[in-house]
């Protein structure tokens, strides 16, 4: 193989700097292109245009980037560089789905998958996998998108990925955000921002911060998003800053409106209006919602409602957008209708918002398991490719074959271990108590709430806390405390119905969901559980103790606004009231608490 020319070396350096130092990447790629053209170096020109095209995907318009990448593809084909040709096609596919052509992009990429995985290495392979993931994401198929993203992240770590892992954290956070998994979204954002500390790439950091703004606004924490908003507004919308596209002024305006910064939001909406023809459906929905909220804030409630009615009408922007954007439009439409006094229409939009969030939760749960299955498919494909290579090397010396087999086995072990670790992280059960964990509660509560509203049957929500549990740990030690928690988990499983759901909420705190159960009935049931718990004897080395109690707060969907947060908050407030009443009692959100003595007296009289 001939030694690379100066233009080729410079172009390859530009590629390696694509995410590490975006301004230097652009400068090196431009210099490489000039040298290649001056020296009639077709391969060097293709490499330079590849770097320029991918830089354009992040910092310029998709059409410009696509044209550069098509020229690069032709140059690689003429030079006989199939790996470069595949990378150029992957970039073109990314430009296509960015402007709504996900199906056409997928038709380009899937026929290249097997060949690309055989030819490409490290971050180049990750580029192909991430492009396929982007197509699945644009087609609203999150489970497939997750599988390809995680596989790309495994091959493009900090040591070998040249900063591409930061881009993958961006994409993972976006996909998780769309499904409403706020906890994992923020975790991916923090990983990405930590990685960006060593990179000169304002674009990556801006995307991560935008995703964090969206999550904080959706959680009702818009004020906490203002530092990110201010950072983005202080970063130039230029190729030397955060690029020229997908600037999300509509997202910034929405956050400012929610934080009460109406005048600032007005300025961002003016910027967003200039980009309106290039906005994707989700961005169009956010723009319509921000405009409606501004109109309402300015006393033009009818104008705001008209904007949202057009957005949510059949054929409107919301009909083409993802579930998150649809839920945002429905929630804000409901709020403005409530301000107008149209309770029936407001309730209809609120129910739509609940249904959309329930669907997001369902897809999030399914995606975690489907992604693991698809990762296994990718690993199987990789193993098959390795076996093919091994057969091609069958004539090599036995020692070399043994070395290659050992390497393949090591990779297989690493892959299995990585998959097992991923599945453990995705587990929804608390190992100590055998109950579901808080993450699973976040997944299931919206669905049970939607079912309760649809069936017009009450859903009871209980938050309870083991009384004086710290004293158990201090007196008997943490191992005994753990056994107490495990015993309480067993008691709940024995006492509750098959349809009831019990969760370890955190520490010594638990949450129960009781379908088709009013708060009063739930309270009576919890009083029975309390008696059983107080009668439980806990043995340990050298003795035994009992008489433990708990405090509990109960509410149901007929007592508070039907939202997951409202139900949990009301139950938590009732729990605090039970503690103030002396503990060892169950307090309903409304009636006064019934002390333990009354419970025991009633049992003895019976």
N, C-alpha and C positions, 0 to 999 in steps of 0.2 A: 504494500500500500504506500503510495507516495506521501511525502511529508506535507502537512498542511501549509498553505500559502499564508502570508501575513494577513491578508483579508479574511481568510477562513478562521485563523486563530482569534482575530479581533471580533468576528461575528459570534464565535462560540463563547467568548468572554461576555459579550453583550447578552446572550441567552442566559448565562449563569447569573447575571446581575438583574434579570427581569423583575424579580421580586425583592432582591436584596438591596438594590440601589437603582430605582427606576430612572431618575435623571441621567445617571451615568450609562445605563443600558441604552437609552435613546441616543446619547452622544456617540457611544462606541458603534452602535449599529449604523448610524449615518456615515461615520468615517469608514467603516468596513464596506458599505455599499459603494462609496466613492472610489475606494482603492480597487474593489473588484471590477467595477465598470471600466476604470482606467487600464486595468491589466487584462481585460477580457476573461475574467475568472468567473465562469458561469456558476460553479458550485458555491464559490464565496458569495456571489450575489444572492443566490437562493438562501443561504444561511443568514445573511444580513436582513433580507426581506422577511424571513421567518420571525426574527427578533422584533423587527419593526411592526409586523402584523400583530403579534401577540401584545406588544406594548400598546398598539392602537385599540385592541379589544378592551383594555382597561381604561385608557386615557383619552380616546378619540371616539369617532362615530363608527358603528359596526360596518357600514358600507365601505368606508375608507380602509378599515382593517381587512375586510373580506377581499377587496381588490388586491391588496399587497400580498395576501396569503395565496390567492390564485396564481399570481405571478411566481411566487416561491414554489408552489407545487409543480408548475411546468419546469422550472429550473432544476428541481430535484429529480424529476423524471428524466430529463436530458442527461443529468450527471449519474444516473443509475443509483441514486440514494433513496431506497425505498422507505427507510425509517424516517428521513426528512419529509418525504412525500406524505406519509401517514400523519405526521405532526401538523403539516400544513392543512390537510383535510380536516383534522380535528379542530383547528382554529376556525376554519370556514364554517363548520357546523355550529360552533359557539356563536359566531356572528349571525347565523340564521335564526337560532332559537331566541337570541336577544331581541329580534324584531318580530317574533311571533311564529317563526317557521320551525317549530319543534319537530313536527312529523318529517319534514324534508331533511332536517339535520340528523334525525335518527336513521333515516334511510341511507345517509352517507356513512354513518359510523358503525352500525352493527355488523355489516359485512367485513369490516376491518378489524373487529375485536380480537379474534383468535390470532391473526397474523401480527397485529400490533403488540399483543402480549408476548409473543415469541421474539420480536425484534427489539422492542424498546426496553430500557432499563431505568430504574430509579424514578426521577421526577418526570422523564419523558413518558414512561408508562402511566404515571399518575395523571399527566395532562390528558391522555386518551380516556382513562377511566373517569376522570372528572367531567370531561365533555359529555360522555354518555350519561353520567349522573345528572348533568344539567338538563339534558333532554327529558329524562324521566321526571325531573322536578317540574319542568314547564308543562308536562302532560299530567300533572297532579298525581303521580305515582310515587309517593314518598318512600315506600318500602324498598323499591328497586334503587331509587336515588341514594338512600342511606347505604345500601350494600356496596355500591360502587364508590361512594365517598370514603367509607371506612377502609376499603381495600386500597384506594389511592393514598390515603394517609399512612397506611402501613409501609408503603414503598417510598414515601417522600418525607422521611423524618428530617429533623434539624441537621443531621450530619450529611445526608445525601440529597436533600430536596431543594437546596439553594433557595430557601425561603418559601417554597411552594406550599409547605405545610400551613403557613399562615393563611393563604388563600383558601385552603380546605377547611380550616376552622371557620372562616367567613361563611362558606357555603353550608356547612353543617349547622351553624347557628341560625342561618336563614330558614333552613328546612324545619328545624325544631321549632322555630318561632311560628311558622305557618301552622304547625300542628298544636300550638298552645302549650308546649312543654317548656314553661318559663325557666324552671330550675336548670335544666340541661342547656337551654339556650344561653343563659348567663354564664354557665360554666365554660362553654365553648368560646364565648366572647372573651372571657378573662384569659383563657389559654392563647387565643389569637392576639390579644393586645400585649400580653407578656412577650410573645414571639416577635411582635412588631417593634419592641424596644431596640432590637439589634438591627433593624432594617430601615433604609431610607425610602419608604414607600407610603406616602400620605394616603394613597387610594385605599390600600388595605385597611389602614386604621380608620378611615372615614366610613367604610362599609360596616365594620364592626361596631362603631359608635352609633351609626344609624339603626342597626339592629337592636342595640341596647335601648335607644330612645323608644323604639316601637314597643318593646317589652315593658318598659317602665310606664309608658302611657297606658297600655292595656291593663296594667296592674293598678292604675289609679295613682301613680307616683310621678306625675309629670314634673313636679318641682325638682325632683332628684335628677331629671334628665337635662336640666338647663346647662350644667357644665359641658356636657357633650354637644348640645346645640351651639353654645358659644364657641367651642373649639372648631366646630365645622364651619361656622360663619367666618371665623378668623383665618381659615385655610383657603387659599385662592382656588377658584374653580378654573384652573388652567392645567395643561399637561405637567407643569412644574409643581402643582399642588395636588388636588384630588381629582383632577381630570375634567373633561368637558361634558360627560354624560351621566345619567342616573344620579343627579345631584340631590334629589329628594327634598326640594324646598317645601313641597306640600307636607311632608312628614315633619319638618321643622316647624312649619306654621301650626300644624295640629297640636304639637307639643306645647308651643308657646300659648296657644289659646287655652289649653287645659291648665296651664300654669298661671293664667291671668295676664299674660303679656300681649294684650290685644294689638297695640300699636306695632310692636315688632312683628307679629304674625301677619299684619297687613302687608308689610314690606316683602315677606317671603312669598306670599300669595301672588304678588305682582311678578316676582321672578319665576314662579312656577307657571304662570299664565304664558310667559314667553316660550316655555318649553312644552306646552300642552300637546301640540301635534305629535311629539315623540314619546309621550308617556304610555306605559303599558297599562292594561286594565286595572291592576291593583293600585297603581299610582294615580289613575284617573279617579278611582273611588275615594282615595285619601284626599285628593284635591277637592272633590265635590263635598265631602264631609267638612273639610276645613272652611270652605266658603260658606256652607250652611251655618256652622257655628259662629263665624264672624258676623253673618247677617243677623242671627239671633242676638248676639252680643250688642249689636248696634240698634236693636229695636225693630228689626225687619224680620220678624218671626215667619211671616207668610212667605217671604222670599226664600228663607232657609228651608222651609218645608217643601217648597216647589223644587228646589235643587235636589233634595234627597228623594223626592217622589220620582223625578226623572232618572236619578241614578239607580234606584231599586226597581224601576219598572221593567217588564219583560223587554229584552233587547238593550237595556241600559248597561252602563259600565259594570255594575255589580254582577250582572248575569254572566259576564266573561271573566270575572276575577276569581281569586282563590277564596277558600273558606274564611280565612282571617279577615280579608277585606270586606267580604259579605257580612260577617258578624259585626264588624265596626260600623258599617252603614246601618244595619238593623238596630243596633244599640242606640246610636245617636238619633236615628229617626224616631225611635220610641221616646227618647227624652224630650225632643222638641214637640212631639204630639202631646205629651203629658203637659208641657208648658202651655200649649194651646187649649188644654182642657178636654181633648178628645181621648177619653180613657179607653174606649173600646179599640180604637186604632192603635193606641200606644201599647195596649196589652198584646195585640196581634203581632206587632213588631218585636216586642219582648220575647214572645214565644218563638218567633223565628230566630232571634239571637240565641236562645237557649238550645234550639234544635241544631243550629250551626256549630255551637261549641261542643255539644254532645257528639256530633259527627267528627269534629277535630279530635276529641279524646279517643273515640273509637279507632280512628285512623292511626293515632299515635301508638296505641297499644298494639295494633296489628303490625305496624311498621317495624317495631322492635323485634318481633319474632320472624317476620318475613325477611328482614334484612339479614338476620343470622343465616337463614336458609340459602339466600342468594350468595352470601359470602362463601358458603360451603361449595356452591356451584363454581364460583370463580377459582377457589383453591383446587377443585378437582380438575378444572381446565389447565391450571398451571402445572399440576402434577403430570397430566397427560403430555403436555409440551416437553417437560423435562424427560419423560420416558422416551419420547421420540428422539431427543438429542442424544440420550444414552445409547440408543440403538445405532445411531449414526457414528458413534465413537466406538463401536464394538471391536474394531481392529486395533485399538490402542493397547498398550501394555496392561497387564492385569493390575499392576500397582496403581496406574492412573485411573482405571475403572473403579477400583476400591475407593480411592480418594473422592471421586465424583459421587459414588453411591453414598458415602458418609455425609457429604455435603447436602445431598438431596434429603437424606433422612433428618439431618439437623434442621433443615428448613421446614420439613413437614412437622417436626415436633414443635418448632416455634409457632407455626401456623395454628396447630391444634391448641397450644397453650394460649395464644392470643384470642382465639375464638372462645375458649372456655372462660377466659377472664372477662371478655365482653359480655357473655351470657350471664356470668355472676353479677356483673354490674347492673344488668338489666332486670335482675330478679325483683320480684314484687313482694317477697315474704320476709318478715322479720324472723331471723333464725332463732332468737332467744325464746320468744313467746309462741312461735308457730302461727301468729296472726299476720294478716296483710299489713304492709307498711304504709307510711304517709304518702309515698309516691303513688301507690295503688289507690289510696283514697282520692287523691287529686284526679286520677283517671276515671274512677267509677262514680263519684258523687254526681257529676253533671248528668250522666246517663240515667241514674236512678231518679234524680230530680225530674228530668224530662218525662220519664215513665210515669211518675206520680202525678204530674200535671196532666198528662194525656189521659190517665185513668181516673182523674179526679179523686184520688185516694191519698190520704195524708202520708207523708214520709217523716218519721221521727228521727231527730239527730241528737245524739248524746255525746257530751264531752265529760270525762271523769278523770279524777286524779287520786292516786293512792295516798291516803293521809299519812303524814309524818314518815314518809319512806326514807328520808335521810337518816332518821334515827335508827332504822333497821340496818342500814349500811354502816353507820358509826358504831352501833352496839355489837353487831354480829359479823360484820365484814361484807365486802362486796360480793363474794361468791354466794353467800346466803341470800343477799339481796337479789341476785340474779335468779336464784331458785324461787324466791317469792314471786318475781315477775312471771316466771314460767308457770307457776301454779295458778296465777291469776288468769293467764292466757287459757289454761286448760279449763278453768271454771267458766269462763265466758263461752268457750266452745260447747260445754255441757249444758249450760243454762239457756242459751239462745236458740231460736228456731233456725232451720236450715236456710231460710230466706234472709235471715238477719246477717249483717256484715260487721265484723269487729276488726279494728285496726289499732296497731300501736302508733300513737300520735307522736310520741317522743318522750324519752326518759320513762317516768312513771305515769305518763298521761295516755289515755286511750280515747278512741272515738268509736261510736256505734251508729250504724244506719239501720233503721227498722222500717221496712216497707209496709204500707197499708196499716200503719199504727199511729193513732193520735198521741199527743204528748202525755195525756193523762194515763193511758194504758202503758206507755213506755215507762213512765214514772213508777207505776205499780210493779212492773217487771223488775226495774232496777232496785226497788226496795227489797224484793225477794233475793236478788243476787247479793245485795248488801248483807242480808242476814246470813246467807250461805258463806260469804267471805269472812264475816266475823266469827263464824263457827269453825273455820278451817284452822287446823293445827299444823304448824310448820316445824318440822324436826331438823335439828342440826347437831353437830358433834357436841355431846355433853348436855343436851337438853332439848326443850321445845318451847314454842311460844305461839300465841294466837291472839284473837281479839282485834285483828287489824281491820281498818275501815277504809272507806273511800268517800269522796264527795263528788256529786255529779250534777250537771246541768242539762235540762231537757227542753227541747222545743220541737215544733213541727212546721210543715209548710203552710198551715193555716194561720200561724201566729206571726210570721215575719215575711218580708218580701221573698218570693221564691228564687233565690240565687244561692249558689254554694257558699259564698263568703258571708252573706247575711245569716244563713242558718248556723254556720260555724261560730260566727261572732255572737249570736244570740245565745247559743248553748254555752259558750265560754263565759259570757256575762252571768248566766244562771249558775254556772259552776262557782264563780267568784262569790255570788250571793250565798251559796251553800257553805262555802268555807267561812264566810263572815258569820253565818248562823251557828257555828260551832263544829263544823265538819261532820262526817259520818251521817250525811243525809243527802237526799235527792231534791233538787230545787227545779221547779218548772218555770219557764220564762213567762211569768205572770203571777200565778198563785204563790203564797208564802211557802217556805220550806217546811217539811214535816220532820221533826227531830227523830232521832233513832229511838228514843224512849217510846214514842207513840207507835212506832212500827212494831217494837217488841211487845208492847201491851196488847196491840190488836192481835198478834200471833198467839199470845198466851190465852186470851179470851176465847179465841177460836178453838 
